[in-house]
Amino acid sequence: MSRKNHIEIDDGIVKRIGRRADEERLRAFVVGGYVRDLLLGRRVKDIDIVVVGDGIALGKKVATEVGRSNVVVYEKFGTAMLQLDDVKIEFVGARRESYTKSSRKPTVQKGTLEDDLSRRDFTINAIAASINKDDFGAIVDPLGGRKDLEEKILRTPLEPRATFDDDPLRILRAFRFAAQLHFAVDPSALQAAREMADRLKIVSQERISDEFLKIIASPKPSVGLMLMQETGVMKVVFPEIAQLAGVDQRRDYHHKDVFLHTLKVVDNISEVTDNVWLRIAALLHDIAKPRTKAFKEGMGWTFHGHEEIGARMVKPIFRRLKLPLDHVKYVEKLVRLHLRPMALVDEGVTDSAVRRLLFEAGEEIDDLMTLCRADITSKNQKLVDQVRRNYDTVVAKMAEVEEKDRWRAWQPPVRGDEIMKVCGLQPGPLVGKLKDAITDAILDGRIPNEHGAALEYLLSIKDEILRGDESKL
Ligand code: CTP
């Protein structure tokens, strides 16, 4: 990472905003995620602009200049938002913020750039770079954000309690950034998070779930989930997951503790898929274990029916977390079926059992197998290899059965009109009966799948069927 005092910004729109600020004789800076991600060499998305002065006015002027009328103003927060195609630009006047204790509604007072930076969440998000022409790209970093970026640490600009007090969501944001960037959280911030976890209750569910989903979408979600658990934040925002801790498992291809096992499954699946809802299914696959836990003599701990009860817990959880309900059925299905492929191995991989699972899983069969493979978390490599081989057998059998399933669209080689002609029948149920008899004979392998053989068979059975005597068939 460059420790120069300038950063390269080659965004046309940023230059244009800077020129406009020059004309208005305003000092303007890019700040927050934009600068952080540029310094980290990550892909930069949204643009945050801080203006020493009236941010809303500059936002409106820029919008007019680029011929847009879709600028959204939040007077209360002193911000203006402009959506330019897929880039979101937010303008804000530098402020000293204070929040009322019971909500997140700030009362905004004008401030200097340094005031503004020190009221932000983390030092790595409190680095500014000028966009005025005279010193374009010059970095302003009064809080040592660049050093913390290099040391990969999340530190609050103020004493952690004060920063979290301003907006308790920042506790969860710390864990989100830790998971996304693989940074450590400064110990004093962690301690404050522990003490203030309850304050997350005043934050809106939408904001919490937004951050939570970002943790789930990160490269190694367990980093964030573990921090949530250790600080007691999990208990506040997702008690069902918190309760998985300390629940022992019976089978040896699992970790001992359901919480640790679940984290491993989520990490495993995150290595092979970016599908957040499949990751959520992994997070919830054993969610009913605490409430189905029972000790059986000779067997140890059992969790009878946890897959079905777990599936039924999905919808209430989605509702409470205000997650999009159109993913409920998908997650329910995966939770409900997650033991089936394994059961298939135990019971013998018969055609009909495989066909039933294929039918129930439908389009989700591949995701189900991905979940099952992620669910193997034993440290015993021999066992892991064995279970993997078993799943390979199941998948091979599925392919085989699917191949045969072309029978579904298949028609017997003697058609209804021919049956009517040969037997002198009018359309009616008897025609169907004769056709079914031919179909069964072919599927059972009693006669070959050929027109001649089918016709011969028809002639041999027709009299009995027409007499209503099917006992010999
Ligand atoms: N910010 C803050 N406190 C919050 C939310 C945001 O101080 N509770 C500040 C931070 O300086 C942050 C900036 O506002 O960098 C923009 O916020 P946001 O867009 O939510 O996050 P980014 O840092 O841009 O990260 P990402 O784009 O990954 O969400």
Residues whose N, C-alpha, C, O or C-beta is under 5 A from the ligand:
A	BS01	CTP	G32 G33 R119 R120 D121 N125 A126 D167 R170
